[in-house]
Amino acid sequence: MFDVRRLTVKLVFSSLAACLLAGAFVPATAQTQNKKKKKQKQQESAVHHETNATRLERIRLATKQTYSYRYEIIGGGGLLRFRSGEYLQKNNEVTWAAAFNYYLNRKFALVGDARGSFGNARAYTGISNPYGVYRPQINEYFFLGGVSYRFYTRQKLAVSVQGLGGDAWGVFSGGSKGIPSTLLGLWHSDQRPAFSSGVSLDYNLAPNWAARVTPTWIGTDFIGPNGASIQNNFGINFGILYRFGQR
């Protein structure tokens, strides 16, 4: 005869056993999953740190390579505000510029620099100028030498300062239709001492190529009606820089 009570007891005990097993299994499963997640995070963290380390090493090597070249050639042009006479207003001039740098180490370089500027002077007007030549063309050429110091170096950017001195050749009578430049209020055409300083910002396009911009000052010593005097001329040059001769 079928015993309902015995069957009920068996079912109750079976249910209790299943619940106990499930209760023991669920924490074990959760603990195992937590361990797996923790291990995965540790692995991801290790990969992330490895990636950062690799990136920093790559930047370090690229920066080292960029500033390990011995020679630099720079070419470009720009604008110059030039005072063409003792009593005349400054005029705008278009310039070209070229330079050669020889680096003694990563920071110090010897510099050879050549520049030219071209514009139209603002000569005397009115009764002071009966010749009718009011905007004669003038030219100046600069041949300078000096030193450069590169004080900021990063993978993409570098900043350096230059101090130069040498010779300035002023051609102030070439466009005056045969009239001496001094009669128009211009400087006397001559070769005179010149000095220059500037700050160069380089943006590196590649380890051996860069775009350069240089705000610059040029001091000249041309002779006017009252003798020689220092003329302060300011400008800006833009150019392309090429490095070679890696150590």
C-alpha positions in Angstrom: 0.0 0.0 0.0 1.4 3.3 -1.0 2.7 5.3 2.0 1.9 8.9 1.5 3.6 10.0 4.7 6.9 8.2 3.8 6.9 9.8 0.4 6.2 13.3 1.9 9.1 12.9 4.3 11.5 11.8 1.5 10.4 14.8 -0.6 11.0 17.2 2.3 14.4 15.8 3.0 15.3 15.9 -0.7 14.3 19.5 -1.0 16.3 20.4 2.1 19.3 18.7 0.7 18.9 20.5 -2.6 18.6 23.8 -0.9 21.7 23.2 1.1 23.7 22.1 -1.9 22.5 25.2 -3.8 23.4 27.4 -0.9 26.9 26.0 -0.8 27.3 26.1 -4.6 26.1 29.7 -5.2 28.8 31.3 -2.9 31.4 29.1 -4.4 30.4 30.1 -7.9 30.2 33.8 -6.9 33.6 33.6 -5.3 35.1 31.9 -8.4 33.6 34.6 -10.6 35.0 37.3 -8.4 38.4 35.8 -8.6 38.2 35.6 -12.4 37.1 39.3 -12.6 39.9 40.3 -10.2 42.5 38.4 -12.2 41.1 39.9 -15.5 41.4 43.4 -14.0 44.9 42.7 -12.9 45.8 41.5 -16.4 44.2 44.6 -18.0 46.0 46.8 -15.6 49.3 45.1 -16.4 48.7 45.6 -20.1 47.8 49.3 -19.6 50.9 49.9 -17.6 53.0 48.1 -20.2 51.4 50.3 -23.0 52.2 53.5 -21.1 55.7 52.4 -20.5 56.1 51.5 -24.2 54.7 54.9 -25.2 57.0 56.8 -22.8 60.0 54.9 -24.1 59.0 55.6 -27.7 58.7 59.3 -26.9 62.1 59.3 -25.1 63.8 57.6 -28.1 62.1 59.9 -30.6 63.1 63.0 -28.6 66.7 61.8 -28.3 66.9 61.1 -32.0 65.4 64.6 -32.9 68.1 66.5 -31.0 71.1 64.3 -31.7 71.8 65.8 -35.2 75.0 67.8 -35.5 73.9 70.2 -38.4 70.9 72.3 -39.2 70.0 74.3 -42.3 67.2 76.9 -42.1 65.6 78.8 -45.0 62.7 81.1 -45.2 61.5 84.7 -45.2 59.4 87.2 -43.3 58.9 90.9 -42.6 61.0 93.7 -41.1 60.1 97.1 -39.8 63.1 99.2 -40.8 64.0 102.8 -40.2 65.5 104.1 -43.4 66.6 107.5 -42.2 67.2 109.5 -39.1 64.0 111.6 -39.4 61.9 109.2 -41.5 59.1 106.9 -40.5 59.7 103.1 -40.5 58.7 101.2 -43.6 57.7 97.5 -44.1 60.2 95.3 -45.9 60.0 91.7 -47.2 62.9 89.6 -46.1 64.7 86.3 -46.9 66.8 84.5 -44.4 69.1 81.5 -44.4 71.2 80.0 -41.6 73.5 77.1 -40.8 73.9 75.7 -37.3 76.7 73.5 -36.1 75.8 71.9 -32.7 78.7 71.3 -30.3 76.2 69.3 -28.1 72.5 69.0 -27.8 72.1 72.6 -26.7 74.9 74.9 -27.9 75.5 75.7 -31.6 77.7 77.9 -33.7 75.6 79.9 -36.2 76.2 81.4 -39.6 73.4 83.6 -40.8 72.6 85.6 -44.0 69.6 87.8 -44.7 68.3 90.3 -47.1 65.4 92.8 -46.9 63.7 94.9 -49.6 61.2 97.7 -49.4 60.3 101.3 -50.3 61.5 104.0 -48.0 59.4 107.0 -46.9 61.7 109.8 -48.1 61.3 113.5 -47.4 58.2 115.2 -48.7 57.3 118.8 -49.5 60.0 121.5 -50.0 62.5 119.2 -48.2 62.4 117.0 -51.3 62.3 118.9 -54.6 63.4 115.9 -56.5 60.0 114.1 -56.7 61.3 110.8 -55.4 59.2 109.9 -52.4 59.2 106.1 -52.3 62.7 104.9 -53.5 63.4 101.2 -53.2 66.1 100.3 -50.7 67.9 97.0 -49.9 69.9 95.8 -46.9 72.0 92.6 -46.6 73.2 91.1 -43.4 76.0 88.6 -42.9 76.2 87.5 -39.3 77.7 84.9 -37.0 77.2 83.9 -33.4 75.8 81.3 -31.1 72.5 79.6 -30.3 71.3 78.0 -27.1 68.4 75.5 -27.2 66.9 75.6 -23.7 63.6 73.7 -24.2 63.3 70.4 -25.9 60.3 68.1 -26.3 59.3 65.6 -29.0 57.3 68.1 -30.9 58.6 71.5 -29.7 61.9 73.2 -29.1 62.8 76.8 -28.2 66.2 78.4 -28.6 67.8 81.9 -28.4 70.4 83.4 -30.7 72.9 86.2 -30.4 74.6 87.3 -33.7 77.0 90.0 -34.9 78.6 90.9 -38.2 78.2 93.2 -41.2 75.3 95.1 -42.7 75.4 96.4 -46.3 72.9 99.1 -47.0 71.9 100.0 -50.5 69.9 103.3 -50.2 70.7 105.0 -53.5 69.9 102.2 -55.9 66.3 103.3 -56.5 66.7 107.0 -56.0 67.1 107.8 -59.8 70.7 108.9 -59.3 70.0 111.3 -56.4 72.2 110.7 -53.4 70.3 109.0 -50.7 71.2 111.5 -48.0 69.4 114.3 -50.0 66.2 112.3 -49.6 66.7 111.8 -45.9 67.9 108.2 -46.2 71.0 106.7 -44.7 74.3 106.8 -46.5 74.9 103.7 -48.6 77.6 101.8 -46.8 78.7 98.7 -45.0 78.4 99.0 -41.2 78.4 96.8 -38.1 75.1 95.0 -37.3 73.8 92.9 -34.4 70.8 90.6 -34.0 69.0 88.6 -31.4 66.0 86.4 -31.6 64.0 83.6 -30.1 63.1 80.6 -32.3 60.2 78.2 -31.9 60.5 74.9 -33.7 57.6 72.6 -34.4 59.0 69.2 -35.3 57.2 67.6 -38.3 59.7 64.7 -38.2 62.9 64.0 -36.3 64.9 65.8 -39.0 62.3 68.3 -40.2 60.7 71.3 -38.4 58.8 74.5 -39.1 60.5 77.5 -37.4 59.2 81.0 -36.5 61.7 83.6 -35.1 60.7 87.0 -33.8 64.0 89.0 -34.3 65.7 92.3 -33.5 68.3 93.8 -35.8 70.5 96.7 -34.7 72.2 98.6 -37.4 74.7 101.5 -37.4 74.1 103.4 -40.6 75.3 107.0 -41.0 72.8 109.9 -41.2 73.1 113.7 -41.3 74.3 113.7 -37.6 76.7 110.8 -38.0 76.3 107.1 -37.0 73.6 106.0 -34.6 72.0 102.7 -33.5 68.8 101.8 -35.4 66.4 99.3 -33.7 64.6 97.3 -36.3 62.1 94.5 -35.4 60.7 91.7 -37.6 59.7 88.1 -37.8 60.9 85.2 -39.9 59.3 81.9 -40.9 61.1 79.0 -42.4 61.8 75.3 -42.7 64.6 73.6 -40.8 66.4 70.4 -41.9 68.6 68.4 -39.6 71.3 66.0 -40.6 74.6 64.4 -39.5 73.3 62.3 -36.7 75.8 61.5 -33.9 
